[in-house]
Amino acid sequence: MKKKILLITKDPNLYRQGNYYKEWIDVLSSHNDIELVRYDFSSKIENLSFDKIIFCHSYFDIVYERIRLIRRFPFRYLPTKFLETLSIKLLFTFDKNFKLFKKSEIEKVFFSKNDYKNFNLKILISKALRFNKIITHTKNAIPYFKNEIDSNVIWIPFTISKLNFKKTKRKVIDVGFRGNFNDKYNNGIRRNFFNELIKIKEEFNFDLIPNNNGENFIHGTEYVDWLSSCKLIANTESAFGTVGPKFFESIACNTMNICPTGEYENILEPDKHYVSVKTDFSNLKYKIELFLNNKKYRSYIQNNSKILLQNNYIENYIEKILN
């Protein structure tokens, strides 16, 4: 018998930053044992006749939009933590949908988002709704949740499904870069990497497009085609040491990552799963040339990266969500 699941999410097509929101929805929608009902908060929910409720990544945005209204003048001059606590109480007192979720005894799973900030608010929401499971894509965020709430906190890396990403184009770009710099949250390492690539751009075929707030992001087929046309993708750790979704998206398109050496949540090993560059970038040109010209080195990274991806598809983790 199929499990009937209510998935609370915005339309993923509305997001201009990140393709990974759609990945989980696609896997759940195509699962043989699931009857999925999507809800985007555009109407009132009359009843909750479901086996499980999954609050997707965008749920935090939905809550935060309503809280911003509550926090307007004259409340905005009050301390932030007090305002957040007051906002949550008001929200779950007067909003009928939130009240319904709060009272429900159905198992509730929460996919958290951007787990390098807003922990107090996420914890307040988690306590109010009594989430049974919290999924975080940031390994370093686990203790922040576990120290405050009595929920099962599960770390699942930012990854992809088997459905959408594969090589589609001939590889004509030596190194590609698309991403937000996020200087505030990564100590400027990504911007520094970009600047070092610019210095040698005349010696290779580069496609380097920087962003500050996702202004040049691309999605869907266009994004997959661009990834596929690159031989290497310049990448770094994201905020709070997170391994961002582009790592696995690239590997699925047979495009390898070139990155400054780092911890990468102990998922990636240097010169095994990515082309490792010194943090002062002094060997950047040499490592690009090594990958492009040394077939043995290139094949070693490609083969190990593909094994890593096979072990980390969303489909490998879906039972943790269902059971």
C-alpha positions as CSV (number, residue, x, y, z in Angstrom):
1,M,0.0,0.0,0.0
2,K,1.3,3.4,-0.9
3,K,2.3,5.9,1.7
4,K,0.3,9.1,1.3
5,I,2.6,12.1,1.9
6,L,1.9,15.8,2.1
7,L,4.8,17.8,0.7
8,I,4.8,21.4,1.7
9,T,6.8,23.5,-0.7
10,K,6.9,26.5,-3.0
11,D,7.0,25.8,-6.7
12,P,10.7,25.0,-7.2
13,N,10.6,26.9,-10.5
14,L,10.3,30.1,-8.5
15,Y,13.8,29.7,-7.1
16,R,16.6,31.4,-9.1
17,Q,19.3,30.0,-6.8
18,G,19.8,26.2,-6.7
19,N,18.5,23.3,-8.6
20,Y,18.6,20.9,-5.6
21,Y,15.1,21.9,-4.4
22,K,13.6,20.2,-7.5
23,E,15.8,17.0,-7.1
24,W,14.0,15.8,-3.9
25,I,10.6,16.6,-5.3
26,D,11.3,14.6,-8.4
27,V,12.5,11.6,-6.5
28,L,9.5,11.6,-4.2
29,S,7.1,12.2,-7.1
30,S,8.5,9.2,-9.0
31,H,8.7,6.8,-6.1
32,N,6.5,3.7,-6.6
33,D,5.5,3.5,-2.9
34,I,4.5,7.1,-2.5
35,E,1.3,9.0,-3.3
36,L,2.5,12.6,-3.1
37,V,0.3,15.6,-2.6
38,R,2.0,19.0,-3.0
39,Y,0.8,22.0,-1.1
40,D,2.1,25.6,-1.5
41,F,0.2,27.5,1.2
42,S,-2.1,29.1,-1.4
43,S,-5.3,27.8,0.2
44,K,-6.6,26.5,3.5
45,I,-6.0,22.8,4.4
46,E,-9.2,21.2,5.6
47,N,-7.8,18.0,7.0
48,L,-4.6,16.0,7.3
49,S,-5.3,12.5,6.2
50,F,-1.7,11.6,5.4
51,D,0.9,9.1,6.6
52,K,3.6,11.7,6.7
53,I,4.1,15.4,6.2
54,I,7.4,16.6,4.7
55,F,8.2,20.3,5.1
56,C,10.5,21.0,2.2
57,H,13.4,23.5,2.1
58,S,11.2,26.4,1.1
59,Y,8.9,26.0,4.2
60,F,11.3,28.1,6.2
61,D,10.8,30.9,3.6
62,I,7.1,30.6,3.9
63,V,7.2,31.0,7.7
64,Y,9.8,33.7,7.5
65,E,7.7,35.8,5.1
66,R,4.8,35.8,7.6
67,I,7.1,36.6,10.5
68,R,8.5,39.6,8.6
69,L,5.0,41.0,8.6
70,I,4.7,40.6,12.3
71,R,8.1,42.1,13.0
72,R,7.3,45.5,11.3
73,F,6.9,48.7,13.3
74,P,6.5,49.1,16.3
75,F,7.9,45.7,17.1
76,R,11.1,46.0,15.1
77,Y,12.9,47.8,17.9
78,L,12.6,44.9,20.3
79,P,15.5,42.4,20.7
80,T,15.7,39.9,17.9
81,K,15.3,36.7,20.0
82,F,12.3,38.2,21.8
83,L,10.8,39.2,18.4
84,E,11.3,35.7,17.0
85,T,9.7,34.1,20.0
86,L,6.8,36.5,19.9
87,S,6.3,36.0,16.1
88,I,6.2,32.2,16.4
89,K,3.6,32.4,19.1
90,L,1.4,34.8,17.2
91,L,1.8,32.8,14.0
92,F,0.8,29.5,15.6
93,T,-2.0,31.1,17.5
94,F,-3.8,32.9,14.7
95,D,-2.9,31.1,11.4
96,K,-5.3,28.2,10.9
97,N,-2.9,26.1,8.7
98,F,-0.1,26.5,11.2
99,K,-2.4,25.6,14.1
100,L,-3.5,22.4,12.2
101,F,0.1,21.4,11.7
102,K,1.0,22.0,15.3
103,K,-1.8,19.9,16.6
104,S,-1.3,17.0,14.2
105,E,0.3,13.8,15.5
106,I,1.3,12.7,12.0
107,E,5.0,12.2,11.6
108,K,6.6,15.4,10.4
109,V,9.9,15.7,8.6
110,F,11.6,19.1,8.1
111,F,14.2,19.8,5.4
112,S,16.2,22.7,6.9
113,K,17.9,25.3,4.7
114,N,21.0,27.4,4.7
115,D,22.2,25.9,8.0
116,Y,24.8,28.5,8.8
117,K,22.4,31.1,10.1
118,N,18.9,31.7,11.7
119,F,19.4,28.7,14.1
120,N,17.3,30.3,16.8
121,L,14.3,30.7,14.5
122,K,14.6,27.2,13.1
123,I,14.7,25.8,16.6
124,L,11.6,27.7,17.6
125,I,9.7,26.5,14.6
126,S,10.9,22.9,15.2
127,K,9.8,23.0,18.8
128,A,6.4,24.5,17.9
129,L,5.6,22.0,15.2
130,R,7.3,19.0,17.1
131,F,9.2,17.8,14.1
132,N,10.1,14.1,14.3
133,K,13.0,14.4,11.9
134,I,15.2,17.3,10.8
135,I,17.2,16.9,7.6
136,T,20.3,19.2,7.4
137,H,22.7,19.3,4.4
138,T,25.4,20.9,6.6
139,K,27.3,18.5,8.8
140,N,28.5,21.2,11.2
141,A,24.9,22.2,11.9
142,I,24.1,18.9,13.6
143,P,25.1,19.9,17.2
144,Y,23.3,23.3,16.9
145,F,20.0,21.4,16.4
146,K,20.7,18.4,18.7
147,N,21.6,20.6,21.7
148,E,18.3,22.4,21.6
149,I,15.6,20.0,20.3
150,D,14.4,16.5,20.9
151,S,14.2,15.4,17.2
152,N,16.0,12.9,15.1
153,V,18.6,15.1,13.3
154,I,19.9,13.5,10.1
155,W,22.7,14.8,7.9
156,I,22.3,14.1,4.2
157,P,24.8,15.8,1.9
158,F,23.7,18.1,-0.9
159,T,23.3,15.6,-3.7
160,I,21.2,14.8,-6.7
161,S,18.8,12.2,-8.1
162,K,19.5,9.8,-10.9
163,L,16.9,11.5,-13.0
164,N,18.1,14.9,-14.2
165,F,21.9,15.2,-14.5
166,K,24.0,13.5,-17.1
167,K,26.5,14.6,-19.8
168,T,24.8,16.2,-22.7
169,K,27.5,18.3,-24.5
170,R,31.0,18.0,-25.9
171,K,33.6,19.4,-23.5
172,V,35.0,22.6,-24.9
173,I,35.6,24.7,-21.7
174,D,38.7,23.9,-19.7
175,V,37.5,25.5,-16.4
176,G,34.0,26.9,-15.7
177,F,32.8,28.9,-12.7
178,R,29.3,30.0,-11.7
179,G,28.5,30.7,-8.1
180,N,28.0,33.3,-5.4
181,F,31.1,34.6,-3.7
182,N,29.5,34.5,-0.2
183,D,32.5,36.3,1.3
184,K,30.7,36.8,4.6
185,Y,30.4,33.1,5.1
186,N,33.5,31.5,3.5
187,N,36.3,34.0,4.4
188,G,36.6,35.2,0.8
189,I,38.1,31.9,-0.4
190,R,35.8,31.6,-3.4
191,R,36.5,35.2,-4.6
192,N,40.2,34.7,-4.1
193,F,40.0,31.5,-6.2
194,F,38.1,33.4,-8.9
195,N,40.7,36.2,-9.0
196,E,43.5,33.7,-9.4
197,L,41.8,32.1,-12.3
198,I,41.3,35.5,-14.0
199,K,45.1,36.0,-13.9
200,I,45.7,32.9,-16.1
201,K,42.5,33.2,-18.3
202,E,44.5,33.9,-21.5
203,E,46.3,30.6,-21.3
204,F,43.2,28.4,-21.2
205,N,39.6,28.3,-22.4
206,F,37.7,29.6,-19.3
207,D,34.1,30.5,-18.7
208,L,34.0,32.4,-15.5
209,I,30.8,34.1,-14.4
210,P,30.7,35.5,-10.8
211,N,27.6,36.2,-8.8
212,N,26.8,38.1,-5.6
213,N,23.2,37.1,-5.3
214,G,22.4,34.5,-8.0
215,E,22.0,37.1,-10.7
216,N,23.6,35.0,-13.4
217,F,22.4,31.5,-12.2
218,I,20.9,29.2,-14.8
219,H,18.6,26.2,-14.4
220,G,17.3,23.0,-15.9
221,T,18.6,21.9,-19.3
222,E,20.6,25.0,-19.8
223,Y,22.5,24.4,-16.6
224,V,23.1,20.7,-17.3
225,D,24.4,21.6,-20.8
226,W,26.8,24.2,-19.4
227,L,28.1,21.8,-16.7
228,S,28.6,19.1,-19.4
229,S,30.6,21.4,-21.6
230,C,33.2,22.0,-18.9
231,K,36.2,19.7,-18.2
232,L,36.7,21.2,-14.7
233,I,34.5,23.2,-12.4
234,A,36.1,25.7,-10.0
235,N,34.5,25.0,-6.6
236,T,35.1,25.6,-2.9
237,E,33.6,24.7,0.4
238,S,30.4,26.7,1.0
239,A,29.3,28.4,4.1
240,F,30.0,26.6,7.4
241,G,32.2,24.1,5.5
242,T,29.3,22.7,3.5
243,V,29.8,20.6,0.4
244,G,27.5,22.4,-2.0
245,P,25.3,20.7,-4.6
246,K,27.5,21.6,-7.5
247,F,30.0,18.9,-6.6
248,F,27.7,16.0,-7.3
249,E,25.9,17.8,-10.2
250,S,29.2,18.2,-11.9
251,I,30.4,14.7,-11.4
252,A,27.1,13.4,-12.9
253,C,27.9,15.4,-16.0
254,N,31.4,13.8,-16.1
255,T,32.9,17.2,-15.1
256,M,35.4,17.1,-12.3
257,N,35.9,19.7,-9.5
258,I,39.0,21.7,-9.0
259,C,39.2,23.2,-5.5
260,P,41.4,24.6,-2.7
261,T,42.4,21.8,-0.3
262,G,39.9,21.6,2.6
263,E,37.9,19.2,4.8
264,Y,34.7,19.0,2.6
265,E,32.7,17.4,5.4
266,N,35.0,14.3,5.1
267,I,33.2,13.4,1.9
268,L,35.9,14.4,-0.6
269,E,39.5,13.5,-0.6
270,P,42.1,15.7,-2.4
271,D,43.4,14.4,-5.7
272,K,41.0,11.5,-5.4
273,H,37.6,13.1,-5.7
274,Y,38.8,16.6,-6.8
275,V,41.8,18.3,-8.3
276,S,43.4,19.7,-5.2
277,V,45.0,23.2,-5.3
278,K,47.0,24.8,-2.5
279,T,45.1,27.4,-0.6
280,D,47.6,30.0,-1.7
281,F,46.9,28.9,-5.3
282,S,50.6,28.7,-6.1
283,N,50.1,25.5,-8.1
284,L,46.8,26.4,-9.8
285,K,48.2,26.5,-13.4
286,Y,50.2,23.3,-12.9
287,K,47.1,21.3,-11.5
288,I,44.9,22.4,-14.4
289,E,47.6,21.3,-16.9
290,L,48.1,18.0,-15.0
291,F,44.4,17.2,-15.3
292,L,44.1,18.2,-19.0
293,N,47.2,16.4,-20.1
294,N,47.7,13.4,-17.8
295,K,45.2,10.8,-18.7
296,K,46.1,8.5,-15.8
297,Y,45.6,11.3,-13.2
298,R,42.4,12.4,-14.9
299,S,40.9,8.9,-15.1
300,Y,41.8,8.3,-11.4
301,I,39.8,11.3,-10.3
302,Q,36.9,10.6,-12.7
303,N,36.6,6.9,-11.6
304,N,36.7,7.7,-7.8
305,S,34.2,10.6,-8.2
306,K,31.8,8.4,-10.0
307,I,31.9,5.8,-7.2
308,L,31.3,8.6,-4.7
309,L,28.3,9.7,-6.6
310,Q,26.9,6.2,-6.9
311,N,27.0,5.9,-3.1
312,N,25.3,9.3,-2.5
313,Y,22.4,9.6,-4.9
314,I,19.2,10.9,-3.2
315,E,17.7,7.4,-3.9
316,N,20.3,6.0,-1.5
317,Y,18.9,8.1,1.3
318,I,15.2,8.0,0.6
319,E,14.5,5.2,3.1
320,K,15.8,7.4,5.9
321,I,12.9,9.8,5.0
322,L,10.2,7.2,4.6
323,N,11.0,4.9,7.6
